[in-house]
Amino acid sequence: QVQLVESGGGLVQPGGSLRLSCAASRSSFTIYTMNWYRQAPGKQRDLVASITSGGSTNYADSVKGRFTISRDATKNTVSLQMNSLKPEDTAIYYCNARRFVHEVPYNYWGQGTQVTVSS
């Protein structure tokens, strides 16, 4: 079991920046692929960025060049640096930890943090 707690959301003007953090309860989270998802009102939850245990990253096309995902194994945290924010980035952002055991996925979710981009 991995417990995840997000922080860092808030209200920011278009063009501004925010940094989200996700703290994991276990040091073994390093074996998990860590993901940030977001869900806007009335829409499905979409993958924003991923980072594997080996440090490989992947981003949704809509955030490439603006968002950066990183992880710090010494602090059991994963972060999402969001720059050049747009109103369409407004959503609840969720941290997710995932690993596969014998091809069976194990997923853990945080409670989410609200990001609002508005002038």
Backbone as a chain_set.jsonl record, in Angstrom:
{"seq": "QVQLVESGGGLVQPGGSLRLSCAASRSSFTIYTMNWYRQAPGKQRDLVASITSGGSTNYADSVKGRFTISRDATKNTVSLQMNSLKPEDTAIYYCNARRFVHEVPYNYWGQGTQVTVSS", "coords": {"N": [[0.841, -1.188, 0.0], [0.532, 2.199, -0.85], [0.488, 5.464, 0.192], [-0.497, 8.62, -0.982], [0.032, 12.083, -1.07], [-0.937, 15.094, -2.294], [0.193, 18.454, -2.979], [0.388, 22.044, -3.41], [-1.314, 23.169, -5.29], [-3.495, 25.79, -6.596], [-4.599, 29.171, -7.286], [-3.757, 30.826, -10.219], [-2.549, 33.276, -12.524], [-2.994, 33.415, -16.111], [-0.154, 32.365, -17.958], [1.424, 32.184, -15.778], [3.162, 30.272, -13.164], [3.197, 27.133, -11.424], [4.052, 24.771, -8.904], [3.548, 21.481, -8.334], [3.514, 19.025, -5.778], [3.986, 15.666, -4.711], [3.816, 13.564, -2.099], [4.997, 10.474, -1.053], [4.173, 7.617, 0.957], [5.89, 5.552, 1.359], [9.209, 4.416, 1.03], [9.616, 2.579, -0.894], [8.343, 3.454, -3.072], [9.921, 4.1, -5.125], [10.068, 2.07, -6.968], [7.854, 2.283, -8.429], [6.107, 3.482, -11.333], [5.471, 6.85, -11.628], [2.794, 9.068, -11.944], [1.115, 11.984, -13.147], [-2.161, 12.956, -13.33], [-5.009, 14.721, -14.663], [-8.225, 16.227, -14.193], [-10.77, 17.895, -15.579], [-13.84, 19.748, -14.993], [-16.642, 17.827, -15.875], [-15.231, 16.319, -17.668], [-13.125, 13.538, -18.735], [-10.609, 11.828, -16.785], [-7.344, 12.565, -17.494], [-4.073, 11.562, -18.555], [-1.218, 13.4, -17.736], [1.58, 13.589, -17.283], [4.386, 11.364, -16.945], [6.77, 9.457, -15.059], [9.22, 7.05, -15.011], [10.611, 4.397, -12.935], [13.201, 4.365, -13.672], [13.641, 6.908, -14.481], [12.763, 7.809, -16.942], [10.759, 9.946, -18.905], [7.479, 11.07, -19.875], [5.093, 12.962, -21.711], [1.887, 14.51, -22.085], [0.753, 15.781, -25.212], [-0.335, 18.309, -25.035], [0.966, 19.58, -22.959], [3.652, 19.488, -23.348], [6.885, 20.866, -23.253], [6.113, 22.805, -21.509], [5.492, 21.749, -19.014], [7.2, 19.947, -16.432], [8.134, 16.879, -15.14], [9.427, 15.366, -12.21], [11.375, 13.352, -9.917], [12.271, 12.664, -6.541], [14.078, 10.521, -4.904], [15.233, 10.501, -2.412], [13.586, 11.991, -0.864], [11.17, 10.847, -1.176], [9.344, 11.914, -3.043], [7.444, 13.235, -5.809], [7.34, 15.614, -8.353], [5.639, 18.212, -10.175], [6.407, 20.61, -12.294], [4.919, 23.416, -13.501], [4.733, 25.575, -16.09], [4.045, 28.613, -17.934], [1.223, 28.642, -17.824], [-2.123, 27.922, -18.86], [-5.607, 28.843, -19.285], [-6.971, 26.509, -19.961], [-5.606, 24.589, -18.601], [-6.754, 24.366, -16.201], [-7.936, 22.331, -13.656], [-8.525, 19.464, -11.537], [-5.715, 18.037, -10.177], [-4.158, 14.929, -10.015], [-2.072, 12.711, -8.281], [-0.497, 9.671, -9.091], [0.503, 6.353, -8.446], [1.92, 3.567, -9.948], [2.393, 0.12, -10.561], [3.275, -3.019, -12.018], [2.539, -6.328, -11.265], [3.247, -9.44, -12.157], [1.898, -8.82, -14.522], [-0.412, -7.7, -13.571], [-1.989, -4.701, -12.819], [-1.242, -2.403, -10.235], [-2.586, 0.271, -8.64], [-2.35, 3.414, -7.063], [-3.775, 6.306, -5.612], [-3.673, 9.833, -5.06], [-5.467, 12.412, -3.226], [-6.007, 14.559, -4.764], [-5.443, 17.872, -6.097], [-6.474, 21.185, -6.52], [-6.081, 23.136, -9.409], [-6.298, 26.277, -10.696], [-6.472, 28.362, -13.413], [-6.694, 31.556, -14.149], [-7.601, 34.914, -14.965]], "CA": [[0.0, 0.0, 0.0], [1.248, 3.468, -0.923], [-0.372, 6.632, 0.371], [0.02, 9.766, -1.723], [-0.559, 13.357, -0.665], [-0.539, 16.182, -3.192], [0.164, 19.824, -2.481], [0.92, 23.03, -4.341], [-2.307, 23.739, -6.179], [-3.952, 27.125, -6.257], [-5.064, 30.066, -8.343], [-2.655, 31.522, -10.877], [-2.932, 33.966, -13.751], [-2.435, 32.848, -17.349], [1.26, 32.651, -18.13], [2.127, 31.969, -14.516], [3.735, 28.961, -12.862], [2.91, 26.445, -10.16], [4.776, 23.517, -8.719], [2.818, 20.494, -7.544], [4.321, 17.978, -5.158], [3.279, 14.471, -4.25], [4.631, 12.855, -1.117], [4.634, 9.064, -0.923], [4.346, 7.144, 2.326], [6.869, 4.487, 1.437], [10.404, 4.596, 0.21], [9.573, 1.632, -2.014], [7.664, 4.058, -4.215], [10.879, 4.255, -6.214], [9.871, 1.025, -7.971], [6.63, 2.594, -9.146], [5.986, 4.589, -12.268], [4.674, 7.909, -11.026], [2.045, 9.793, -12.971], [0.182, 13.065, -12.832], [-3.37, 13.036, -14.138], [-5.877, 15.853, -14.354], [-9.614, 16.062, -14.568], [-11.542, 19.127, -15.608], [-15.27, 19.478, -14.783], [-17.365, 17.243, -16.989], [-14.34, 15.62, -18.592], [-12.473, 12.357, -18.183], [-9.295, 12.021, -16.189], [-6.332, 12.361, -18.524], [-2.673, 11.516, -18.155], [-0.477, 14.625, -18.058], [3.011, 13.312, -17.331], [4.818, 10.144, -16.279], [8.198, 9.234, -14.875], [9.438, 5.673, -14.603], [11.588, 4.199, -11.872], [14.514, 4.663, -14.233], [13.756, 8.335, -14.776], [12.252, 8.174, -18.265], [9.567, 10.781, -18.78], [6.557, 11.153, -21.011], [4.159, 14.056, -21.498], [0.801, 14.743, -23.03], [1.135, 16.787, -26.204], [-0.83, 19.621, -24.628], [1.81, 20.198, -21.927], [5.067, 19.37, -23.717], [7.599, 22.137, -23.304], [5.643, 23.701, -20.443], [5.484, 21.02, -17.74], [8.325, 19.049, -16.188], [7.945, 15.966, -14.023], [10.687, 14.91, -11.623], [11.189, 12.608, -8.672], [13.381, 12.723, -5.593], [13.988, 9.293, -4.119], [15.664, 10.753, -1.038], [12.486, 12.624, -0.137], [9.923, 10.138, -1.514], [8.422, 12.858, -3.662], [7.435, 13.484, -7.241], [6.882, 16.981, -8.559], [5.246, 18.645, -11.513], [6.618, 22.04, -12.494], [4.024, 23.854, -14.564], [5.022, 26.928, -16.535], [3.221, 29.134, -19.04], [-0.089, 28.032, -17.621], [-3.232, 28.4, -19.679], [-6.898, 28.55, -18.655], [-7.354, 25.117, -20.208], [-4.919, 23.716, -17.641], [-7.567, 24.323, -14.994], [-8.418, 20.976, -13.384], [-7.984, 18.823, -10.339], [-4.541, 17.243, -10.529], [-4.023, 13.754, -9.171], [-0.844, 11.926, -8.309], [-0.776, 8.236, -9.212], [1.634, 5.424, -8.432], [1.49, 2.341, -10.621], [3.357, -0.903, -10.931], [2.682, -4.263, -12.479], [3.039, -7.551, -10.676], [2.734, -10.513, -13.021], [1.01, -8.164, -15.481], [-1.586, -7.134, -12.9], [-1.656, -3.339, -12.387], [-1.566, -1.902, -8.899], [-2.686, 1.718, -8.717], [-2.638, 4.181, -5.86], [-4.113, 7.683, -5.99], [-3.813, 10.87, -4.065], [-6.806, 12.986, -3.109], [-6.146, 15.602, -5.774], [-5.24, 19.272, -5.726], [-7.104, 22.04, -7.528], [-5.31, 24.163, -10.109], [-7.179, 27.18, -11.436], [-5.729, 29.366, -14.174], [-7.691, 32.563, -14.49], [-7.225, 36.294, -14.694]], "C": [[0.881, 1.245, 0.0], [0.235, 4.587, -0.746], [0.302, 7.839, -0.26], [-0.716, 11.019, -1.289], [-0.017, 14.453, -1.561], [-0.591, 17.523, -2.471], [0.635, 20.754, -3.594], [-0.078, 23.627, -5.31], [-2.701, 25.138, -5.742], [-4.451, 27.876, -7.464], [-3.874, 30.825, -8.912], [-3.167, 32.18, -12.147], [-2.356, 33.26, -14.975], [-0.997, 33.311, -17.559], [2.085, 32.411, -16.887], [2.605, 30.543, -14.34], [3.227, 28.446, -11.518], [3.758, 25.192, -10.119], [3.958, 22.623, -7.802], [3.791, 19.473, -6.986], [3.432, 16.842, -4.691], [4.221, 13.71, -3.334], [4.106, 11.437, -0.95], [4.986, 8.561, 0.469], [5.444, 6.122, 2.476], [8.063, 4.746, 0.538], [10.401, 3.66, -0.984], [8.848, 2.214, -3.215], [8.624, 4.217, -5.395], [10.71, 3.193, -7.29], [8.635, 1.279, -8.813], [6.882, 3.609, -10.251], [5.044, 5.603, -11.633], [4.06, 8.758, -12.13], [1.298, 10.968, -12.362], [-0.95, 13.009, -13.855], [-4.095, 14.333, -13.801], [-7.286, 15.597, -14.875], [-10.322, 17.404, -14.447], [-13.017, 18.787, -15.428], [-15.935, 18.934, -16.042], [-16.527, 16.484, -17.984], [-13.721, 14.402, -17.915], [-11.125, 12.725, -17.584], [-8.229, 11.638, -17.222], [-4.932, 12.353, -17.939], [-1.957, 12.779, -18.637], [1.005, 14.325, -18.24], [3.323, 12.057, -16.529], [6.318, 10.157, -16.098], [8.388, 7.825, -14.334], [10.441, 5.598, -13.453], [12.998, 4.505, -12.363], [14.69, 6.113, -14.634], [13.286, 8.751, -16.161], [10.93, 8.915, -18.1], [8.738, 10.767, -20.058], [5.524, 12.213, -20.675], [3.031, 14.031, -22.515], [1.22, 15.863, -23.978], [0.762, 18.193, -25.747], [0.069, 20.326, -23.613], [3.301, 20.122, -22.247], [5.706, 20.748, -23.849], [7.19, 23.108, -22.221], [5.728, 23.055, -19.064], [6.713, 20.129, -17.651], [8.033, 18.203, -14.957], [9.313, 15.514, -13.522], [10.387, 14.144, -10.352], [12.457, 12.693, -7.839], [13.242, 11.532, -4.667], [14.386, 9.52, -2.664], [14.547, 11.347, -0.191], [11.145, 11.933, -0.387], [8.897, 11.069, -2.137], [8.533, 12.843, -5.182], [6.797, 14.852, -7.435], [6.478, 17.218, -10.002], [5.398, 20.162, -11.568], [5.811, 22.463, -13.711], [4.292, 25.321, -14.879], [4.092, 27.32, -17.678], [1.801, 28.574, -18.988], [-1.163, 28.735, -18.428], [-4.554, 28.109, -18.969], [-7.332, 27.097, -18.848], [-6.585, 24.117, -19.35], [-5.699, 23.6, -16.337], [-8.179, 22.933, -14.815], [-8.014, 20.587, -11.961], [-6.858, 17.904, -10.802], [-4.346, 16.133, -9.501], [-2.661, 13.1, -9.374], [-1.221, 10.444, -8.304], [0.532, 7.455, -9.174], [1.159, 4.106, -9.016], [2.673, 1.398, -10.802], [2.6, -2.16, -11.308], [3.358, -5.425, -11.775], [2.409, -8.704, -11.454], [1.641, -9.988, -13.943], [-0.276, -7.644, -14.864], [-1.225, -5.736, -12.4], [-2.104, -3.065, -10.955], [-1.477, -0.385, -8.947], [-3.004, 2.315, -7.361], [-2.804, 5.641, -6.262], [-4.053, 8.613, -4.787], [-5.22, 11.448, -4.104], [-7.054, 14.098, -4.115], [-5.901, 16.993, -5.215], [-5.749, 20.148, -6.876], [-6.101, 23.048, -8.087], [-6.292, 24.978, -10.935], [-6.334, 28.254, -12.101], [-6.758, 30.374, -14.698], [-7.163, 33.949, -14.165], [-8.302, 36.983, -13.853]], "O": [[1.851, 1.334, 0.753], [-0.766, 4.644, -1.461], [1.503, 8.058, -0.099], [-1.939, 11.017, -1.156], [1.185, 14.716, -1.596], [-1.316, 17.699, -1.492], [1.207, 20.31, -4.59], [0.279, 24.514, -6.085], [-2.306, 25.614, -4.678], [-4.694, 27.299, -8.524], [-3.079, 31.398, -8.167], [-4.11, 31.694, -12.771], [-1.335, 32.58, -14.875], [-0.666, 34.481, -17.365], [3.315, 32.433, -16.94], [2.474, 29.712, -15.238], [2.881, 29.211, -10.617], [4.129, 24.63, -11.15], [3.708, 22.96, -6.645], [4.767, 19.103, -7.638], [2.275, 17.044, -4.324], [5.292, 13.269, -3.751], [2.913, 11.229, -0.73], [5.955, 9.006, 1.083], [5.889, 5.845, 3.59], [7.922, 5.238, -0.582], [11.093, 3.903, -1.972], [8.741, 1.565, -4.255], [8.194, 4.44, -6.526], [11.163, 3.388, -8.418], [8.39, 0.579, -9.795], [7.747, 4.477, -10.133], [3.961, 5.256, -11.161], [4.716, 9.113, -13.11], [0.902, 10.933, -11.197], [-0.727, 13.014, -15.065], [-3.824, 14.961, -12.778], [-7.503, 14.867, -15.842], [-10.451, 17.967, -13.359], [-13.416, 17.651, -15.684], [-15.808, 19.502, -17.127], [-17.025, 16.049, -19.023], [-13.781, 14.25, -16.695], [-10.578, 13.796, -17.848], [-8.226, 10.525, -17.747], [-4.643, 13.042, -16.961], [-2.08, 13.172, -19.798], [1.616, 14.747, -19.222], [2.63, 11.726, -15.568], [7.049, 10.777, -16.87], [7.791, 7.451, -13.324], [11.034, 6.601, -13.056], [13.878, 4.858, -11.578], [15.767, 6.51, -15.079], [13.397, 9.922, -16.523], [10.097, 8.557, -17.267], [9.23, 10.491, -21.152], [5.12, 12.36, -19.521], [3.202, 13.59, -23.652], [1.949, 16.777, -23.592], [1.47, 19.155, -26.043], [-0.047, 21.536, -23.423], [4.122, 20.641, -21.491], [5.154, 21.66, -24.463], [7.846, 24.131, -22.027], [6.001, 23.727, -18.07], [7.203, 19.62, -18.66], [7.728, 18.721, -13.883], [10.237, 15.307, -14.308], [9.304, 14.258, -9.778], [13.566, 12.782, -8.367], [12.406, 11.523, -3.764], [13.922, 8.803, -1.778], [14.55, 11.229, 1.034], [10.111, 12.368, 0.12], [7.715, 11.017, -1.796], [9.565, 12.488, -5.751], [5.83, 15.199, -6.758], [6.914, 16.521, -10.918], [4.617, 20.899, -10.966], [5.995, 21.936, -14.809], [4.1, 26.195, -14.033], [3.445, 26.477, -18.299], [1.264, 28.099, -19.989], [-1.128, 29.945, -18.65], [-4.61, 27.211, -18.128], [-7.992, 26.526, -17.98], [-6.886, 22.924, -19.372], [-5.333, 22.813, -15.464], [-8.855, 22.423, -15.709], [-7.264, 21.294, -11.289], [-7.038, 17.093, -11.71], [-4.365, 16.365, -8.293], [-2.177, 12.962, -10.497], [-2.142, 10.024, -7.604], [1.527, 7.842, -9.785], [0.115, 3.587, -8.621], [3.782, 1.808, -11.143], [1.433, -2.334, -10.957], [4.585, -5.499, -11.697], [1.196, -8.911, -11.412], [0.601, -10.621, -14.124], [-1.156, -7.184, -15.593], [-0.268, -5.583, -11.642], [-3.196, -3.45, -10.536], [-0.425, 0.176, -9.256], [-3.822, 1.786, -6.608], [-2.088, 6.152, -7.123], [-4.343, 8.223, -3.656], [-6.056, 11.033, -4.906], [-8.192, 14.531, -4.296], [-6.119, 17.259, -4.033], [-5.483, 19.878, -8.047], [-5.378, 23.715, -7.346], [-7.022, 24.439, -11.767], [-5.577, 28.965, -11.44], [-7.571, 30.068, -15.57], [-6.389, 34.138, -13.227], [-8.166, 38.16, -13.52]]}, "num_chains": 1, "name": "protein.A"}
